[in-house]
Amino acid sequence: MTEPLTMPEILCQQALERVLTYLGDDGVTLTTDTCRQALNLVESALAEGIGPDLPARCIDRIPFYFELPCEAIPDASPTLKRGRIGYD
């Protein structure tokens, strides 16, 4: 029979899951190297201590560990013009 997970184990799993989900949703291909880099990211955040903010600290570090795809946002067409709707 397996023992129930402790709070640190749960936080570590949540942190890694959030990092990988964030990367996948941002278009990063999840390869073995990507997963290893995500583990390094979580490990570096753990070095500062474990706490309920661990997943958030990991998400904040993503730009320092991964080169994220840059998405170009097209200009509005037709161009937006300022107007008013008649309130005085």
Z-matrix of the N, CA and C atoms (Angstrom, degrees):
N
C 1 1.438
C 2 1.530 1 108.88
N 3 1.314 2 116.92 1 135.94
C 4 1.462 3 120.40 2 179.87
C 5 1.513 4 109.68 3 -86.18
N 6 1.310 5 114.15 4 149.23
C 7 1.462 6 119.88 5 178.99
C 8 1.519 7 109.58 6 -82.52
N 9 1.327 8 117.54 7 151.34
C 10 1.470 9 119.53 8 177.80
C 11 1.529 10 110.66 9 -65.56
N 12 1.311 11 115.13 10 151.57
C 13 1.465 12 120.49 11 -179.63
C 14 1.521 13 110.50 12 -70.33
N 15 1.314 14 115.02 13 146.62
C 16 1.457 15 120.19 14 175.94
C 17 1.516 16 108.95 15 -90.05
N 18 1.321 17 116.73 16 167.04
C 19 1.466 18 121.23 17 -179.39
C 20 1.529 19 112.37 18 -57.45
N 21 1.362 20 120.09 19 -45.07
C 22 1.474 21 118.22 20 178.02
C 23 1.525 22 112.85 21 -60.25
N 24 1.326 23 117.59 22 -38.78
C 25 1.464 24 119.83 23 179.66
C 26 1.523 25 111.01 24 -65.60
N 27 1.313 26 116.17 25 -40.16
C 28 1.467 27 120.23 26 179.45
C 29 1.522 28 110.17 27 -65.16
N 30 1.340 29 117.60 28 -43.67
C 31 1.465 30 120.60 29 179.69
C 32 1.521 31 111.60 30 -64.38
N 33 1.317 32 117.69 31 -38.67
C 34 1.472 33 120.73 32 178.02
C 35 1.523 34 110.53 33 -63.54
N 36 1.315 35 116.37 34 -43.97
C 37 1.458 36 120.22 35 178.76
C 38 1.522 37 111.17 36 -63.62
N 39 1.327 38 116.84 37 -43.28
C 40 1.467 39 120.26 38 178.91
C 41 1.518 40 110.76 39 -62.26
N 42 1.322 41 116.64 40 -42.56
C 43 1.466 42 120.42 41 -178.86
C 44 1.521 43 110.66 42 -62.19
N 45 1.329 44 116.93 43 -48.34
C 46 1.465 45 120.22 44 -179.48
C 47 1.526 46 110.73 45 -64.47
N 48 1.318 47 116.94 46 -42.06
C 49 1.461 48 120.35 47 179.21
C 50 1.523 49 111.46 48 -62.35
N 51 1.310 50 117.39 49 -41.94
C 52 1.473 51 120.31 50 179.62
C 53 1.515 52 111.75 51 -66.32
N 54 1.329 53 117.07 52 -40.15
C 55 1.468 54 120.02 53 178.65
C 56 1.526 55 109.96 54 -63.00
N 57 1.329 56 117.14 55 -47.94
C 58 1.458 57 120.18 56 -178.74
C 59 1.527 58 111.87 57 -66.28
N 60 1.316 59 117.58 58 -37.54
C 61 1.467 60 120.77 59 177.23
C 62 1.524 61 110.49 60 -65.34
N 63 1.328 62 116.71 61 -43.83
C 64 1.462 63 121.66 62 178.62
C 65 1.527 64 110.10 63 -59.01
N 66 1.336 65 116.30 64 -47.74
C 67 1.462 66 120.19 65 -178.64
C 68 1.524 67 110.92 66 -63.48
N 69 1.329 68 117.08 67 -45.50
C 70 1.461 69 120.66 68 179.50
C 71 1.518 70 112.05 69 -61.12
N 72 1.343 71 116.36 70 -42.49
C 73 1.460 72 120.26 71 179.23
C 74 1.524 73 112.17 72 -68.24
N 75 1.336 74 116.22 73 -24.34
C 76 1.465 75 120.20 74 -179.82
C 77 1.526 76 112.00 75 -89.22
N 78 1.338 77 117.15 76 2.86
C 79 1.453 78 120.20 77 175.02
C 80 1.512 79 115.49 78 95.42
N 81 1.329 80 117.68 79 6.09
C 82 1.462 81 120.63 80 178.37
C 83 1.526 82 108.04 81 -79.90
N 84 1.330 83 116.73 82 132.18
C 85 1.453 84 121.31 83 177.39
C 86 1.528 85 108.94 84 -74.44
N 87 1.321 86 116.28 85 126.68
C 88 1.460 87 120.78 86 -177.33
C 89 1.529 88 110.01 87 -86.85
N 90 1.309 89 115.00 88 94.71
C 91 1.459 90 122.61 89 178.27
C 92 1.532 91 108.84 90 -102.67
N 93 1.316 92 115.39 91 177.95
C 94 1.467 93 119.89 92 176.29
C 95 1.520 94 110.42 93 -59.95
N 96 1.328 95 116.90 94 -43.01
C 97 1.467 96 120.30 95 179.37
C 98 1.526 97 111.72 96 -64.34
N 99 1.319 98 116.81 97 -38.91
C 100 1.455 99 120.50 98 178.12
C 101 1.522 100 110.39 99 -62.97
N 102 1.318 101 116.60 100 -43.24
C 103 1.470 102 120.74 101 179.46
C 104 1.523 103 111.17 102 -64.97
N 105 1.324 104 117.08 103 -39.65
C 106 1.466 105 120.28 104 177.92
C 107 1.519 106 110.68 105 -65.16
N 108 1.313 107 117.13 106 -39.17
C 109 1.457 108 120.94 107 178.20
C 110 1.529 109 110.07 108 -66.71
N 111 1.324 110 117.47 109 -37.78
C 112 1.470 111 121.20 110 176.83
C 113 1.526 112 110.32 111 -65.00
N 114 1.326 113 117.21 112 -39.00
C 115 1.464 114 120.10 113 176.17
C 116 1.526 115 111.33 114 -63.34
N 117 1.331 116 117.03 115 -39.95
C 118 1.468 117 120.60 116 176.21
C 119 1.519 118 111.16 117 -62.26
N 120 1.320 119 116.18 118 -39.51
C 121 1.458 120 120.93 119 178.50
C 122 1.528 121 110.19 120 -61.51
N 123 1.322 122 117.04 121 -48.31
C 124 1.467 123 121.22 122 179.88
C 125 1.527 124 110.21 123 -63.73
N 126 1.317 125 116.76 124 -40.30
C 127 1.460 126 120.30 125 178.77
C 128 1.527 127 111.39 126 -61.15
N 129 1.315 128 117.56 127 -41.86
C 130 1.470 129 119.96 128 179.75
C 131 1.527 130 111.18 129 -66.77
N 132 1.331 131 117.10 130 -35.24
C 133 1.466 132 119.93 131 176.80
C 134 1.526 133 110.66 132 -69.80
N 135 1.324 134 116.78 133 -34.96
C 136 1.468 135 120.86 134 178.00
C 137 1.524 136 111.48 135 -66.20
N 138 1.321 137 117.52 136 -28.66
C 139 1.458 138 121.07 137 179.58
C 140 1.527 139 111.34 138 -62.33
N 141 1.329 140 116.69 139 -23.41
C 142 1.462 141 121.30 140 177.84
C 143 1.522 142 111.95 141 -86.77
N 144 1.320 143 116.58 142 -2.97
C 145 1.458 144 120.62 143 179.08
C 146 1.510 145 110.79 144 112.83
N 147 1.320 146 113.94 145 156.05
C 148 1.454 147 119.58 146 -179.95
C 149 1.519 148 108.22 147 -100.85
N 150 1.285 149 115.23 148 143.11
C 151 1.461 150 121.06 149 178.64
C 152 1.507 151 108.71 150 -171.48
N 153 1.306 152 116.56 151 174.39
C 154 1.462 153 119.28 152 -177.46
C 155 1.530 154 113.61 153 -62.86
N 156 1.331 155 117.09 154 -16.84
C 157 1.465 156 120.29 155 179.49
C 158 1.525 157 112.77 156 -88.84
N 159 1.331 158 118.84 157 4.63
C 160 1.466 159 121.66 158 -177.90
C 161 1.525 160 113.02 159 -55.93
N 162 1.335 161 120.03 160 -50.18
C 163 1.470 162 118.63 161 178.86
C 164 1.538 163 112.81 162 -58.37
N 165 1.317 164 117.78 163 -39.62
C 166 1.470 165 120.85 164 179.49
C 167 1.529 166 111.10 165 -66.19
N 168 1.333 167 116.92 166 -40.70
C 169 1.468 168 119.79 167 177.96
C 170 1.524 169 110.90 168 -63.03
N 171 1.323 170 116.26 169 -37.13
C 172 1.468 171 120.12 170 178.86
C 173 1.530 172 110.77 171 -65.91
N 174 1.322 173 117.14 172 -44.20
C 175 1.469 174 120.90 173 178.78
C 176 1.528 175 110.02 174 -61.20
N 177 1.335 176 117.51 175 -39.48
C 178 1.471 177 120.98 176 179.24
C 179 1.527 178 112.30 177 -63.50
N 180 1.325 179 118.50 178 -25.27
C 181 1.467 180 122.08 179 -177.81
C 182 1.524 181 113.86 180 -87.61
N 183 1.296 182 118.04 181 -10.18
C 184 1.468 183 120.90 182 -175.46
C 185 1.529 184 113.06 183 -52.11
N 186 1.344 185 119.78 184 -46.83
C 187 1.477 186 118.14 185 -178.93
C 188 1.524 187 114.22 186 -61.22
N 189 1.334 188 117.95 187 -20.73
C 190 1.460 189 120.93 188 179.88
C 191 1.530 190 112.48 189 -85.76
N 192 1.313 191 116.97 190 -15.14
C 193 1.461 192 121.50 191 -177.89
C 194 1.524 193 113.44 192 -110.39
N 195 1.322 194 117.38 193 -22.39
C 196 1.460 195 120.72 194 -174.44
C 197 1.514 196 110.45 195 -132.64
N 198 1.315 197 115.02 196 144.81
C 199 1.461 198 120.70 197 172.32
C 200 1.524 199 106.28 198 -93.34
N 201 1.313 200 115.09 199 108.63
C 202 1.460 201 120.34 200 -175.71
C 203 1.522 202 110.29 201 -85.08
N 204 1.323 203 116.99 202 145.76
C 205 1.466 204 119.34 203 177.53
C 206 1.527 205 110.47 204 -61.99
N 207 1.299 206 114.99 205 140.67
C 208 1.463 207 120.41 206 179.86
C 209 1.518 208 108.13 207 -96.48
N 210 1.304 209 115.93 208 121.15
C 211 1.459 210 120.38 209 -178.61
C 212 1.524 211 109.16 210 -99.75
N 213 1.315 212 115.94 211 122.35
C 214 1.459 213 120.75 212 178.32
C 215 1.526 214 109.12 213 -82.89
N 216 1.303 215 115.76 214 127.09
C 217 1.461 216 120.96 215 178.79
C 218 1.523 217 107.61 216 -95.22
N 219 1.332 218 117.42 217 120.44
C 220 1.462 219 119.52 218 -177.62
C 221 1.532 220 111.27 219 -69.63
N 222 1.320 221 114.76 220 155.18
C 223 1.460 222 120.40 221 175.91
C 224 1.524 223 109.87 222 -67.66
N 225 1.312 224 115.14 223 151.60
C 226 1.466 225 120.06 224 177.78
C 227 1.521 226 109.35 225 -68.03
N 228 1.297 227 115.33 226 140.96
C 229 1.451 228 118.93 227 179.79
C 230 1.520 229 108.30 228 -137.42
N 231 1.280 230 121.15 229 123.05
C 232 1.463 231 126.99 230 -4.88
C 233 1.529 232 110.33 231 -67.13
N 234 1.323 233 115.01 232 165.08
C 235 1.461 234 119.27 233 -177.23
C 236 1.523 235 109.85 234 -61.27
N 237 1.310 236 114.55 235 146.63
C 238 1.458 237 120.22 236 -179.88
C 239 1.520 238 109.38 237 -78.12
N 240 1.313 239 116.05 238 137.74
C 241 1.456 240 120.65 239 176.66
C 242 1.520 241 107.95 240 -124.73
N 243 1.275 242 114.36 241 142.17
C 244 1.456 243 119.93 242 179.87
C 245 1.499 244 109.87 243 -73.73
N 246 1.286 245 116.00 244 140.86
C 247 1.453 246 119.46 245 179.32
C 248 1.508 247 110.64 246 -149.54
N 249 1.311 248 114.89 247 -174.97
C 250 1.452 249 118.38 248 176.90
C 251 1.516 250 107.93 249 -139.22
N 252 1.309 251 114.78 250 159.41
C 253 1.458 252 117.80 251 -176.28
C 254 1.529 253 112.73 252 -111.28
N 255 1.317 254 117.38 253 17.53
C 256 1.448 255 120.84 254 170.49
C 257 1.514 256 116.85 255 96.57
N 258 1.324 257 118.01 256 6.54
C 259 1.461 258 118.91 257 176.11
C 260 1.503 259 109.32 258 -74.79
N 261 1.311 260 116.11 259 138.79
C 262 1.474 261 119.86 260 177.10
C 263 1.499 262 110.80 261 -114.45
